Amino acid sequence: MAEQISSLKTGVKYKDTPIGKIPVDWEVVRLGDVCDVIGGSTPSTKKKECWGGNIPFAIPTDITNLQGREIFDTKQHITPEGLSSCSTRLLPAGTILLTSRATLGACAINTKPMATNQGFASLVCNKRVYNWFIYYKMILLQRELDRLGSGSTFKEVSKNNIRSLLFPLPPFTEQKKIAEILTAVDDAIEKTAQIIEETKELKKGLMQRLLTKGIGHKRFKKTEIGEIPEEWDVVRLKDITQKFYNGGTPDTTNDSYWNGNIPWITGADFENQKVNQIRKYITHDGIENSATNIIPEGNLLIVTRTGVGKLAIAPYNIAISQDITGTILDSARALPMYIYWYLDYKAAHLISIIQGTSINGLLRGDLESLRILLPSIEEQKRIVVILDSIADEIEKESNHKEQLEVLKKGLMQVLLKGKLRVSV
């Protein structure tokens, strides 16, 4: 990827056109002049002879659920009879399958001949254009497609509107070079995403092993919740907790309670089992005149309504809403980060025991009675170190993926509009 990006250059000469300034050696074209725009159709579902053949038949969800840029196969297949029974066409490999109904502008390139239903306006490129350049151009034009869409039940953009789209077109060799650069970034994004998923699977397996079998144990005992290491105990959460703190919300109509310097959070502020951002701050008067409490830094925050299953360690002294229960553990028996990981492992169970009609939540009694598998403090520390290291790796790769996505977005804006040129 570095080699492709190093080929970028500035110092571009421009000319005026109906769609704005573009490089002097680029031209303005209609999409319909460089691509055949082809719709689809669906064979009768009442005719069994039309279905179950070997011709892939794409519907929009095949594209929207796709992981990647190429589509290799589809869930549904039709027969030659099905193909000839309606107005769908067999699209050659290399076609850009573009959704034109409901979800507008999702696209992928097929690796084998396929037919589509009526939710597509697919693009078969002529010799003037490189299909992967047009693929990225269509991604850039998704907002314009959405603007052109109309309909009461669901939006749809007509094939004529798609044919009429104007855009700047570089020479073929530059199209290919631009596409290669964007493909290299996409490849890096997909590789990073794969690393993230593989590491998440590793983390899942490690959590199951470490939080039930521990590290290096040879002897186990049977308990009411399964076989555990002999040295471990089964305890209730209340047995290892010094105090549970409720939360609350200061009166939102009293300005003197808000916009102070005390961070105040709700369940909506949790993301990826962390306090993601602080959206609201309250004053000392807000604390004194409401049910909220300040949870000291380093203690466990458990969302017990409106988002049960979310957890975090307080990143600093922080006030909580009624969505959250602050949990101050007995430090001689349990580490906040160990209980955090254990409850994260048991998140599905927490969700399964919520109660309520208008607002679902976890009852205090049920929270206090949660059974915890408890190793020694020293083993808790070792388990936490392992799981923290895996979580740090996932966060590092996730941040890298976000940076790559920002890079791709920026490159598309400058490369596909000719604001930055490539050496060819």
C-alpha positions in Angstrom: 0.0 0.0 0.0 2.9 2.4 0.8 4.2 2.0 -2.8 0.9 3.0 -4.3 0.4 6.0 -2.1 4.0 7.2 -2.8 3.0 7.6 -6.4 0.6 10.5 -5.6 1.4 14.0 -6.8 0.1 17.5 -6.7 0.6 20.4 -9.1 -2.5 19.7 -11.1 -3.7 21.9 -13.9 -7.5 22.3 -14.1 -10.2 23.3 -16.6 -13.7 24.5 -16.0 -16.6 22.1 -16.8 -20.3 22.0 -16.1 -19.6 20.0 -12.9 -16.7 22.2 -11.7 -13.0 22.2 -12.2 -11.3 19.0 -13.3 -7.8 18.1 -14.5 -7.2 19.3 -18.0 -6.7 15.8 -19.4 -9.9 14.4 -17.8 -13.3 14.5 -19.4 -16.9 14.8 -18.1 -19.0 11.8 -19.1 -22.5 10.4 -18.4 -22.5 7.1 -16.6 -24.7 5.7 -19.4 -22.1 6.6 -22.0 -19.5 4.3 -20.4 -21.6 1.6 -18.8 -24.7 -0.4 -19.8 -27.2 0.1 -17.0 -29.2 -3.2 -16.7 -32.1 -3.9 -14.5 -33.3 -7.3 -13.2 -36.5 -9.3 -12.7 -37.7 -12.3 -10.7 -39.0 -15.5 -12.3 -42.4 -16.7 -11.0 -42.0 -18.3 -7.6 -44.9 -20.5 -8.4 -43.0 -22.3 -11.2 -40.7 -24.8 -9.6 -38.9 -25.4 -12.9 -37.5 -21.8 -12.6 -35.7 -22.3 -9.3 -32.9 -24.5 -7.9 -30.6 -24.4 -10.9 -27.0 -23.4 -11.1 -27.4 -19.7 -12.1 -26.7 -17.4 -9.1 -29.6 -15.0 -8.6 -28.8 -11.9 -6.5 -31.2 -9.9 -4.4 -30.2 -6.7 -2.6 -29.5 -8.4 0.7 -26.8 -10.5 -1.0 -25.0 -7.2 -1.4 -25.8 -5.5 1.9 -24.9 -8.5 3.9 -21.7 -9.1 2.0 -18.3 -9.0 3.8 -16.0 -7.7 1.1 -16.2 -6.1 -2.4 -16.7 -9.2 -4.5 -19.7 -11.5 -4.7 -18.8 -15.1 -5.4 -22.2 -16.7 -5.0 -25.8 -16.1 -3.9 -28.3 -17.7 -1.6 -30.8 -18.3 -4.4 -30.2 -19.9 -7.8 -32.4 -20.1 -10.9 -32.5 -22.4 -13.9 -32.1 -21.5 -17.6 -35.9 -21.7 -17.8 -36.1 -19.2 -15.0 -33.7 -16.9 -16.8 -35.6 -17.0 -20.0 -39.0 -16.6 -18.3 -38.6 -13.0 -17.3 -36.6 -9.9 -18.2 -33.6 -10.6 -16.0 -30.3 -11.0 -17.8 -27.2 -13.0 -17.2 -24.6 -10.4 -16.2 -21.0 -11.2 -17.1 -18.3 -11.6 -14.5 -16.8 -8.1 -13.6 -20.2 -6.4 -13.6 -20.9 -3.9 -10.8 -24.1 -5.1 -9.1 -25.6 -1.8 -7.9 -28.7 -1.8 -5.7 -31.4 0.7 -6.8 -34.3 0.0 -4.5 -34.8 0.4 -0.8 -31.0 0.4 0.0 -29.6 2.7 -2.7 -26.0 2.5 -4.0 -24.7 -0.7 -2.3 -22.5 -2.4 -4.7 -20.2 -5.4 -5.4 -18.4 -6.9 -8.4 -19.4 -10.4 -9.4 -16.7 -13.0 -10.0 -19.0 -15.3 -12.1 -22.0 -14.7 -14.3 -25.1 -13.9 -12.3 -28.7 -12.7 -12.7 -30.4 -10.2 -10.4 -33.9 -9.3 -9.3 -35.6 -5.9 -9.9 -33.8 -4.3 -7.0 -30.7 -3.6 -9.2 -29.4 -1.3 -11.8 -26.2 -3.1 -12.6 -23.3 -1.6 -14.6 -21.5 -3.4 -17.4 -18.5 -1.3 -18.3 -17.3 -0.7 -21.8 -13.7 -0.4 -22.9 -13.4 3.2 -21.9 -13.6 2.5 -18.2 -12.0 0.2 -15.6 -14.7 -1.6 -13.6 -13.0 -1.1 -10.2 -12.7 2.6 -10.9 -16.4 2.8 -11.5 -17.1 0.7 -8.4 -15.3 3.2 -6.2 -16.9 6.1 -8.1 -20.4 4.6 -7.3 -19.5 4.4 -3.6 -18.6 8.1 -3.7 -21.9 8.9 -5.4 -24.1 7.1 -2.9 -25.4 10.3 -1.4 -26.3 11.5 -4.9 -28.2 8.3 -5.6 -30.0 8.6 -2.3 -31.0 12.2 -3.2 -32.3 11.0 -6.6 -34.4 8.2 -5.0 -38.1 8.5 -4.6 -41.1 6.4 -3.5 -43.6 6.2 -0.7 -43.1 2.6 0.5 -39.4 2.5 -0.2 -37.0 4.6 -2.2 -36.0 3.7 -5.7 -33.7 5.4 -8.2 -34.6 5.0 -11.9 -32.1 3.5 -14.4 -32.5 6.7 -16.5 -31.4 8.8 -13.5 -28.4 6.5 -13.0 -27.5 6.7 -16.7 -27.6 10.6 -16.5 -25.1 10.8 -13.6 -22.2 13.1 -14.7 -18.7 12.6 -13.3 -15.1 13.3 -14.2 -13.2 10.5 -16.0 -9.4 10.2 -16.1 -7.5 8.3 -18.8 -7.8 4.5 -18.5 -4.3 4.0 -17.1 -5.0 6.5 -14.4 -8.3 4.9 -13.6 -6.6 1.7 -13.1 -3.9 3.2 -10.9 -6.5 5.0 -8.7 -8.4 1.8 -8.3 -5.2 -0.1 -7.3 -4.5 2.5 -4.6 -8.0 2.2 -3.2 -8.0 -1.5 -3.5 -4.7 -1.7 -1.5 -6.3 0.3 1.3 -9.4 -1.9 1.2 -7.2 -5.0 1.3 -5.5 -3.6 4.5 -8.9 -2.8 6.0 -10.2 -6.3 5.3 -7.0 -7.9 6.6 -7.3 -5.9 9.8 -10.9 -6.8 10.2 -10.0 -10.4 9.9 -7.3 -10.0 12.6 -9.9 -8.4 14.9 -12.4 -11.2 14.4 -9.7 -13.9 15.0 -8.6 -12.1 18.1 -12.1 -11.8 19.4 -12.6 -15.6 18.9 -9.3 -16.1 20.8 -10.6 -13.9 23.6 -13.9 -15.7 23.7 -12.1 -19.0 24.1 -9.7 -17.7 26.7 -12.5 -16.2 28.8 -14.3 -19.5 28.9 -11.2 -21.3 29.9 -9.7 -18.9 32.3 -12.9 -17.9 34.1 -14.0 -21.5 34.7 -10.8 -23.6 34.8 -8.2 -21.0 35.8 -4.5 -21.3 35.2 -2.6 -24.6 35.7 -5.0 -26.4 37.9 -4.9 -30.2 38.1 -7.6 -30.9 40.7 -11.2 -29.9 40.4 -14.4 -30.2 42.5 -18.0 -30.4 41.6 -20.3 -27.5 42.5 -23.8 -26.4 41.9 -22.6 -24.5 38.8 -20.2 -27.1 37.4 -16.7 -28.3 37.9 -14.2 -25.7 39.2 -10.6 -25.8 40.6 -10.4 -27.1 44.1 -8.9 -23.8 45.4 -11.7 -21.7 44.0 -14.9 -20.6 45.8 -18.5 -20.1 44.5 -19.7 -16.8 46.1 -22.6 -14.4 45.6 -21.7 -10.9 44.3 -23.0 -9.4 47.5 -20.6 -11.6 49.5 -17.6 -9.8 47.9 -19.2 -6.3 47.7 -18.8 -3.6 50.3 -21.6 -1.5 48.9 -23.9 -1.1 46.0 -24.7 2.4 44.9 -27.9 3.5 43.1 -27.8 6.3 40.5 -30.2 9.1 39.7 -30.9 12.1 37.5 -30.9 15.7 38.7 -34.0 17.8 37.8 -33.5 18.6 34.1 -35.5 21.8 34.5 -33.2 23.3 37.1 -30.2 24.9 35.3 -28.2 25.1 38.5 -27.8 21.4 38.5 -26.3 21.1 35.1 -23.2 22.1 33.2 -20.9 21.8 36.2 -17.6 20.0 36.3 -18.8 16.6 37.6 -19.1 13.9 34.8 -22.5 12.2 34.8 -23.3 9.1 32.7 -26.2 7.0 31.6 -26.2 3.5 30.0 -26.0 5.2 26.6 -22.5 6.4 27.4 -21.1 2.8 27.5 -19.6 1.4 24.3 -17.4 -1.7 23.9 -17.6 -2.2 27.7 -16.1 1.2 28.4 -17.3 4.6 29.2 -17.0 6.0 25.7 -17.5 9.7 26.2 -19.0 12.1 28.7 -21.9 14.0 27.2 -23.2 15.7 30.4 -21.8 17.3 33.5 -23.6 18.2 36.7 -22.9 20.5 39.7 -22.5 19.8 43.4 -26.0 21.1 43.8 -27.2 18.5 41.3 -25.5 15.8 43.4 -27.0 17.0 46.7 -30.5 17.3 45.3 -30.8 14.0 43.5 -30.4 10.3 43.9 -27.2 10.2 41.9 -23.9 9.1 43.6 -20.3 9.6 42.6 -18.5 6.3 42.0 -14.7 6.5 42.7 -12.2 5.9 40.0 -11.4 2.2 39.4 -14.6 0.7 40.7 -17.1 -1.4 38.8 -20.1 0.2 36.9 -22.9 -2.2 36.0 -25.7 -1.1 33.7 -28.8 -2.6 35.3 -31.5 -1.1 33.1 -31.7 0.2 29.6 -28.7 -1.7 28.3 -28.3 -4.6 30.7 -25.0 -6.4 29.9 -22.9 -3.3 29.6 -20.1 -2.8 32.0 -17.2 -0.5 32.6 -14.5 0.4 35.2 -15.0 4.0 36.3 -12.2 5.9 34.4 -12.3 8.6 37.1 -14.7 9.8 39.8 -18.0 9.8 38.0 -21.7 10.3 38.8 -24.2 7.8 37.6 -27.8 7.8 36.5 -30.5 5.3 37.5 -29.5 3.1 34.6 -26.3 2.1 36.5 -25.3 0.4 39.8 -22.0 1.4 41.2 -20.3 -1.6 42.9 -17.6 -1.2 45.5 -15.9 -4.5 46.0 -14.1 -5.9 49.0 -10.5 -5.4 47.7 -9.2 -8.2 50.0 -11.3 -10.8 48.1 -12.0 -9.5 44.6 -10.4 -7.2 41.9 -12.8 -4.9 40.0 -11.2 -6.0 36.7 -11.6 -9.7 37.5 -15.3 -9.2 38.3 -15.6 -7.0 35.2 -14.3 -9.8 33.0 -16.4 -12.4 34.8 -19.6 -10.4 34.3 -18.7 -9.7 30.7 -18.4 -13.4 30.2 -21.8 -13.8 31.9 -23.5 -10.9 30.0 -25.9 -13.2 28.2 -27.1 -14.5 31.5 -27.6 -11.0 32.9 -29.8 -10.2 29.9 -31.8 -13.4 30.4 -32.9 -12.5 33.9 -34.0 -8.9 33.3 -37.6 -8.1 34.3 -40.1 -5.2 33.8 -42.8 -4.1 31.4 -42.2 -0.5 30.3 -38.5 -0.4 31.3 -36.6 -3.7 31.5 -34.0 -4.0 34.2 -32.0 -6.2 36.5 -33.5 -6.4 40.0 -31.1 -5.5 42.9 -31.8 -8.9 44.5 -30.9 -10.7 41.3 -27.7 -8.7 41.0 -26.7 -9.3 44.5 -27.4 -13.1 44.2 -25.3 -13.6 41.0 -22.9 -16.5 41.6 -19.3 -15.8 40.9 -16.4 -18.2 40.5 -13.7 -16.7 42.7 -10.0 -17.7 42.6 -7.3 -16.2 44.8 -6.4 -12.6 44.4 -3.1 -13.6 42.9 -4.8 -15.8 40.3 -7.3 -13.1 39.6 -4.4 -10.7 38.8 -2.9 -13.2 36.3 -6.2 -13.8 34.6 -6.8 -10.1 34.3 -3.3 -9.5 32.8 -4.0 -12.1 30.0 -7.5 -10.8 29.2 -6.4 -7.2 29.3 -3.6 -7.9 26.8 -6.0 -9.5 24.4 -8.5 -6.6 24.8 -5.6 -4.2 24.2 -4.7 -6.0 21.0 -8.3 -5.8 19.7 -8.5 -2.1 20.6 -5.1 -1.4 18.8 -6.3 -3.2 15.6 -9.7 -1.5 15.8 -8.1 1.9 16.0 -5.8 0.9 13.0 -8.9 -0.1 11.0 -10.6 3.2 11.8 -7.5 5.1 10.6 -7.5 3.1 7.4 -11.2 3.8 6.8 -10.5 7.6 7.3 -7.6 7.3 4.9 -9.7 5.5 2.3 -12.5 8.2 2.6 -10.0 11.0 2.2 -8.3 9.3 -0.8 -11.6 8.7 -2.6 -12.4 12.4 -2.2 -9.2 13.6 -3.8 -8.4 10.8 -6.2 -11.8 10.3 -7.8 -12.2 14.1 -8.3 -8.7 14.7 -9.6 -7.6 16.9 -6.7 -4.6 14.6 -6.3 -3.0 12.8 -9.2 -1.2 9.6 -9.5 2.0 8.9 -11.5 1.3 6.4 -14.3 
